[in-house]
Amino acid sequence: MKILIVTDAWYPQVNGVVRTLETVRGELGAMGHDVHVISPDQFKTIPCPTYPEIRLALFAKRKMAEMIQALQPVAIHISTEGPLGQAARAYCLKHGLPFSTAYHTRFPEYIHARMRLPLSISYRGMRRFHGKSQSVMVATESLRQELSDWGFDNLHIWSRGVDLDLFRPQADASFGDLPKPHWLFVGRVAVEKNIGHFLDLDLPGTKFVVGDGPQLNELRQKYPNAQFLGKKVGQDLAHAFAAADVFVFPSKTDTFGLVILEALASGTPVAVFPVQGPADIVRGTKAGAIDADLGKAALAALELDPKDARALAESYSWHNSASQFLHNLAPFSGGFDGVEAVRMSVEDAARGPASAHTDNESHAPSNAPLGQPAQ
């Protein structure tokens, strides 16, 4: 099946969304599916205000239409709510093509952290964006319930996996002679990650931060005793995870926390707040500690067995994640039986039939099956 993924998050960004999409694309390809990605590197872009590492596509609507028409996908998945996601959504609504979306990022909370905009306003915008999606994919059951409480519909679980070959215990991994214990955070160095709270904790030993982002210089100046190691990827990143005694995740806004799985796979117990996403991963296990006092959680995690951390990570599979993703797409094509009908629908849209709808959301009910234009 030809699958199109549209995402505003892509390389050179390195984050959980990018790694998830790239890995799942590879798994789907191994299953025999033809997966294409439309991403910002294919457009003219500008840096995102306050976050220049993120590139925002300009004037995407016309080129997006041309690319979709050229690809003629059987299923369209819109991964992000940025300019490319908006352009793909508009195309699908105009031509009566069903699509799926994913709720990767807590943008309402991020915006609130930066601008203090009330959550109700931001969630209204998010609900509008995802409201026409046939399947809104979320990483955990608790996030599904939370979004349901905010009025979201058509919510489906799409969990995550971890590369168990890359991220693994390494007996020789070390941060050198700096005082132990070694406490680690890995992720985007930005205000929504709450890294300052981690660095404020009264913990013995040495704190390490791996990652890059708009808050890096500020935190370096404010916390001269912490070790800021910059962005790491591949084996260097795996070494950092394995060298730590505890992985401390101070974020209260992540919908999952892929780095938590990578730490666990490395045999590094984790400390998290009791918030959906991070807590969902380790609740009821011996792999991590959960506490509203993150310092207590960190000290408790220090006493945990690394073998239990690794064992929990081994229950997560990228193959299963890709299968979930595929299952969430399947209803659009009636179990893949509607491939030709969908292809004809996209070809008709490319020819510009007289019956093509204008970009009016009321013409695209959320229950339209794939290949059947909305009435």
C-alpha positions as CSV (number, residue, x, y, z in Angstrom):
1,M,0.0,0.0,0.0
2,K,1.3,3.5,-0.8
3,I,1.2,5.6,2.4
4,L,1.9,9.3,2.6
5,I,3.2,10.8,5.8
6,V,3.1,14.6,6.0
7,T,5.2,16.1,8.8
8,D,6.6,19.5,9.9
9,A,9.1,17.7,12.1
10,W,12.0,16.2,10.2
11,Y,15.7,16.1,9.8
12,P,17.9,17.9,10.7
13,Q,15.8,18.0,13.8
14,V,16.5,15.1,16.1
15,N,13.6,14.4,18.5
16,G,11.1,11.7,19.4
17,V,8.7,12.6,16.6
18,V,11.4,12.4,13.9
19,R,12.9,9.2,15.2
20,T,9.4,7.6,15.5
21,L,8.4,8.5,12.0
22,E,11.7,7.4,10.4
23,T,11.8,4.1,12.3
24,V,8.1,3.3,11.6
25,R,8.6,4.1,7.9
26,G,11.5,1.6,7.9
27,E,9.3,-1.1,9.5
28,L,6.5,-0.5,7.1
29,G,8.9,-0.7,4.2
30,A,10.1,-4.1,5.5
31,M,6.4,-5.2,5.5
32,G,6.2,-4.4,1.8
33,H,4.5,-1.0,2.0
34,D,5.5,2.0,-0.1
35,V,5.9,4.9,2.3
36,H,6.6,8.5,1.3
37,V,7.3,11.5,3.5
38,I,6.5,15.2,2.7
39,S,8.7,17.3,5.0
40,P,10.0,20.9,5.4
41,D,13.3,20.2,3.5
42,Q,11.2,20.0,0.3
43,F,10.0,23.6,0.7
44,K,11.2,27.1,1.2
45,T,11.3,27.6,5.0
46,I,11.9,30.2,7.7
47,P,13.0,29.6,11.2
48,C,10.3,29.2,13.8
49,P,10.2,32.3,16.1
50,T,11.9,31.6,19.5
51,Y,13.0,28.2,18.1
52,P,15.2,28.6,15.0
53,E,16.1,24.9,14.9
54,I,12.6,24.3,13.6
55,R,11.9,25.3,10.0
56,L,8.5,26.4,8.9
57,A,7.4,25.8,5.3
58,L,6.3,28.8,3.3
59,F,3.5,28.9,0.7
60,A,3.0,25.2,1.0
61,K,-0.6,24.8,-0.2
62,R,-0.1,24.7,-4.0
63,K,3.0,22.6,-3.9
64,M,1.4,20.2,-1.4
65,A,-1.5,19.7,-3.8
66,E,0.9,18.9,-6.6
67,M,2.9,16.5,-4.6
68,I,-0.1,14.6,-3.3
69,Q,-1.5,14.4,-6.9
70,A,1.8,13.1,-8.2
71,L,2.1,10.5,-5.5
72,Q,-1.5,9.3,-5.6
73,P,-1.3,7.7,-2.1
74,V,-3.7,5.2,-0.8
75,A,-3.6,6.5,2.7
76,I,-2.6,9.9,4.0
77,H,-1.3,10.5,7.5
78,I,-0.8,14.0,8.8
79,S,1.7,13.8,11.7
80,T,1.9,17.5,12.8
81,E,-0.2,20.6,13.1
82,G,2.2,23.0,11.4
83,P,2.1,24.6,8.0
84,L,2.6,21.3,6.1
85,G,0.0,19.6,8.2
86,Q,-2.4,22.4,7.6
87,A,-1.8,22.3,3.9
88,A,-2.3,18.6,3.6
89,R,-5.5,18.8,5.7
90,A,-6.9,21.5,3.5
91,Y,-6.2,19.4,0.4
92,C,-7.9,16.4,1.9
93,L,-11.0,18.3,3.0
94,K,-11.3,20.0,-0.4
95,H,-11.2,16.7,-2.3
96,G,-13.1,14.6,0.2
97,L,-10.1,12.4,1.0
98,P,-10.0,10.9,4.5
99,F,-6.9,11.2,6.6
100,S,-5.4,10.2,9.9
101,T,-3.5,12.5,12.3
102,A,-1.3,12.0,15.4
103,Y,-1.2,13.9,18.6
104,H,2.6,13.9,19.3
105,T,3.1,17.1,21.1
106,R,1.3,19.1,23.8
107,F,1.2,22.4,22.0
108,P,-1.4,23.9,24.3
109,E,0.9,23.4,27.3
110,Y,4.0,24.5,25.3
111,I,2.2,27.7,24.3
112,H,1.0,28.3,27.8
113,A,4.6,27.9,29.1
114,R,5.8,30.5,26.7
115,M,2.9,33.0,26.4
116,R,0.5,32.1,29.2
117,L,-2.3,31.6,26.7
118,P,-5.2,29.8,28.4
119,L,-5.3,26.1,27.6
120,S,-8.9,26.2,26.6
121,I,-8.1,28.4,23.7
122,S,-5.2,26.3,22.4
123,Y,-7.1,23.1,22.8
124,R,-10.0,24.5,20.8
125,G,-7.6,25.0,18.0
126,M,-6.1,21.5,18.3
127,R,-9.6,20.0,18.5
128,R,-10.6,21.8,15.3
129,F,-7.4,20.5,13.5
130,H,-8.0,16.9,14.5
131,G,-11.7,17.0,14.4
132,K,-11.9,15.9,10.7
133,S,-9.4,13.1,11.2
134,Q,-10.7,9.5,10.8
135,S,-8.1,8.3,13.4
136,V,-6.3,10.5,15.9
137,M,-3.3,8.4,17.0
138,V,-2.1,8.8,20.6
139,A,0.7,7.1,22.5
140,T,-1.0,6.1,25.7
141,E,-4.4,5.2,27.1
142,S,-4.3,8.0,29.6
143,L,-3.6,10.5,26.8
144,R,-6.6,9.1,24.9
145,Q,-8.8,9.6,28.0
146,E,-7.4,13.1,28.6
147,L,-8.0,14.2,25.0
148,S,-11.5,12.6,25.1
149,D,-12.2,14.8,28.1
150,W,-11.2,17.8,26.0
151,G,-13.7,16.8,23.3
152,F,-11.6,14.9,20.9
153,D,-13.1,12.0,18.9
154,N,-11.8,9.0,16.9
155,L,-8.8,8.4,19.3
156,H,-6.7,5.3,18.7
157,I,-3.6,4.0,20.5
158,W,-0.2,4.1,18.6
159,S,2.5,3.1,21.0
160,R,6.3,3.4,20.5
161,G,9.3,1.1,20.3
162,V,13.0,1.2,21.0
163,D,16.1,0.0,19.2
164,L,17.3,-2.7,21.6
165,D,20.5,-3.3,19.6
166,L,21.7,0.3,19.8
167,F,20.4,1.1,23.3
168,R,21.8,-1.6,25.6
169,P,23.8,-1.9,28.8
170,Q,27.5,-1.2,28.3
171,A,29.8,-2.2,31.1
172,D,32.5,0.2,29.9
173,A,30.3,3.2,29.5
174,S,31.4,6.1,31.7
175,F,31.3,9.8,32.1
176,G,34.8,9.8,33.5
177,D,36.0,10.7,37.0
178,L,33.3,13.3,37.8
179,P,31.6,12.7,41.2
180,K,28.9,10.0,41.2
181,P,26.1,9.3,41.1
182,H,25.6,10.5,37.5
183,W,22.1,11.9,36.7
184,L,21.2,12.3,33.1
185,F,18.6,14.2,31.0
186,V,18.4,13.8,27.3
187,G,16.1,15.9,25.1
188,R,15.3,19.3,23.6
189,V,16.8,22.0,25.7
190,A,13.7,24.2,25.9
191,V,11.5,25.7,28.5
192,E,8.7,23.2,28.1
193,K,11.1,20.3,29.1
194,N,11.4,21.8,32.7
195,I,15.1,21.1,32.7
196,G,15.7,23.9,35.3
197,H,13.7,21.9,37.8
198,F,16.1,18.9,37.3
199,L,19.1,21.1,37.7
200,D,17.7,22.7,40.8
201,L,17.3,19.3,42.6
202,D,19.5,18.7,45.6
203,L,21.2,15.5,44.5
204,P,24.7,14.2,45.2
205,G,27.1,13.7,42.3
206,T,27.0,15.2,38.8
207,K,24.1,16.2,36.5
208,F,24.4,15.8,32.7
209,V,22.3,17.3,30.0
210,V,22.5,16.0,26.5
211,G,20.7,18.0,23.8
212,D,20.4,21.3,22.0
213,G,17.8,24.0,22.0
214,P,16.9,27.6,22.6
215,Q,17.4,27.5,26.4
216,L,20.9,25.9,26.2
217,N,23.0,29.1,26.8
218,E,20.7,30.4,29.5
219,L,21.0,27.1,31.5
220,R,24.7,26.9,30.9
221,Q,25.2,30.3,32.6
222,K,22.8,29.6,35.4
223,Y,24.1,26.1,36.3
224,P,27.9,26.1,35.8
225,N,28.3,22.9,37.8
226,A,26.1,20.9,35.4
227,Q,27.7,19.2,32.4
228,F,26.1,20.2,29.1
229,L,27.3,17.8,26.4
230,G,25.4,19.1,23.4
231,K,23.5,17.0,20.9
232,K,24.5,13.3,20.5
233,V,23.2,10.7,18.1
234,G,23.8,7.0,17.4
235,Q,26.5,5.3,19.4
236,D,27.5,8.5,21.2
237,L,23.9,8.9,22.5
238,A,23.7,5.2,23.4
239,H,26.9,5.5,25.4
240,A,25.5,8.5,27.3
241,F,22.4,6.6,28.3
242,A,24.4,3.6,29.4
243,A,26.9,5.7,31.4
244,A,24.2,7.3,33.7
245,D,23.1,5.9,37.0
246,V,19.6,7.4,36.7
247,F,17.7,9.1,33.9
248,V,15.7,12.0,35.2
249,F,12.8,13.2,33.1
250,P,11.4,16.5,34.5
251,S,9.0,17.2,31.6
252,K,5.3,17.4,32.5
253,T,4.1,18.0,28.9
254,D,5.4,15.1,26.9
255,T,2.8,12.7,25.5
256,F,5.2,9.8,25.8
257,G,8.9,10.3,26.2
258,L,10.8,8.1,23.7
259,V,14.0,8.9,25.6
260,I,12.6,7.1,28.6
261,L,12.5,3.8,26.6
262,E,16.0,4.4,25.4
263,A,17.3,4.9,28.9
264,L,15.5,1.8,30.1
265,A,16.9,-0.2,27.2
266,S,20.3,1.0,28.3
267,G,19.8,-0.5,31.7
268,T,19.3,2.9,33.3
269,P,16.4,3.3,35.7
270,V,14.3,6.4,35.4
271,A,12.7,9.1,37.6
272,V,9.5,10.8,36.4
273,F,6.7,13.0,37.7
274,P,3.3,11.3,38.1
275,V,2.0,12.7,34.8
276,Q,0.5,10.9,31.8
277,G,3.0,9.6,29.3
278,P,6.2,9.2,31.3
279,A,4.4,7.7,34.3
280,D,2.4,5.4,32.1
281,I,5.6,3.7,30.9
282,V,6.9,2.7,34.3
283,R,3.9,2.6,36.6
284,G,3.5,-0.8,38.2
285,T,7.1,-1.9,37.3
286,K,10.5,-2.0,39.0
287,A,12.1,0.0,36.2
288,G,11.5,3.5,37.5
289,A,10.3,5.7,40.3
290,I,7.4,8.1,40.2
291,D,6.9,10.9,42.7
292,A,5.6,14.5,42.7
293,D,8.9,15.2,44.4
294,L,11.3,14.5,41.5
295,G,14.3,14.5,43.9
296,K,12.7,11.6,45.9
297,A,12.0,9.8,42.7
298,A,15.6,10.2,41.5
299,L,17.0,8.8,44.8
300,A,14.5,5.9,44.7
301,A,15.5,5.1,41.1
302,L,19.1,4.9,42.2
303,E,18.2,1.8,44.2
304,L,16.6,0.0,41.4
305,D,18.1,-3.0,39.4
306,P,19.3,-2.1,35.9
307,K,18.1,-5.5,34.8
308,D,14.5,-4.6,35.5
309,A,14.9,-1.5,33.4
310,R,16.2,-3.5,30.4
311,A,13.4,-6.1,30.8
312,L,10.7,-3.5,30.6
313,A,12.2,-1.9,27.4
314,E,12.3,-5.4,25.8
315,S,8.5,-5.4,25.9
316,Y,8.4,-2.5,23.4
317,S,8.8,-3.3,19.7
318,W,9.0,-1.0,16.7
319,H,7.4,-3.8,14.7
320,N,4.4,-3.7,17.0
321,S,4.3,0.1,16.8
322,A,4.3,0.0,13.0
323,S,1.6,-2.7,13.1
324,Q,-0.6,-0.4,15.3
325,F,0.0,2.5,12.9
326,L,-1.0,0.3,10.0
327,H,-4.1,-0.9,11.8
328,N,-5.2,2.6,12.5
329,L,-5.0,3.3,8.7
330,A,-6.8,0.1,7.7
331,P,-10.4,1.3,8.2
332,F,-9.8,3.9,5.5
333,S,-9.4,1.2,2.9
334,G,-11.8,-1.4,4.3
335,G,-8.9,-3.7,5.2
336,F,-6.9,-2.7,2.1
337,D,-9.7,-3.9,-0.2
338,G,-10.4,-0.3,-1.4
339,V,-7.0,0.4,-2.9
340,E,-8.3,0.9,-6.5
341,A,-11.3,3.0,-5.3
342,V,-8.9,5.3,-3.4
343,R,-6.5,5.6,-6.3
344,M,-9.4,6.6,-8.6
345,S,-10.6,9.1,-6.1
346,V,-7.1,10.8,-6.0
347,E,-6.9,10.7,-9.8
348,D,-10.3,12.3,-10.1
349,A,-9.1,15.0,-7.7
350,A,-6.0,15.6,-9.8
351,R,-8.1,16.1,-12.9
352,G,-10.2,18.6,-11.1
353,P,-13.7,17.2,-11.5
354,A,-16.7,19.5,-11.6
355,S,-18.0,17.9,-8.4
356,A,-14.8,18.7,-6.4
357,H,-15.7,20.6,-3.2
358,T,-14.4,23.9,-2.1
359,D,-12.3,24.1,1.0
360,N,-15.3,24.1,3.3
361,E,-15.0,21.9,6.3
362,S,-18.8,21.2,6.5
363,H,-18.4,19.2,3.2
364,A,-16.1,16.6,4.8
365,P,-17.7,14.6,7.5
366,S,-15.3,12.7,9.7
367,N,-16.8,9.3,8.9
368,A,-16.3,9.3,5.2
369,P,-14.5,6.0,4.2
370,L,-11.3,6.1,2.2
371,G,-12.0,6.4,-1.6
372,Q,-15.5,7.7,-1.1
373,P,-15.7,11.5,-1.5
374,A,-17.5,13.2,1.4
375,Q,-21.1,14.2,0.7
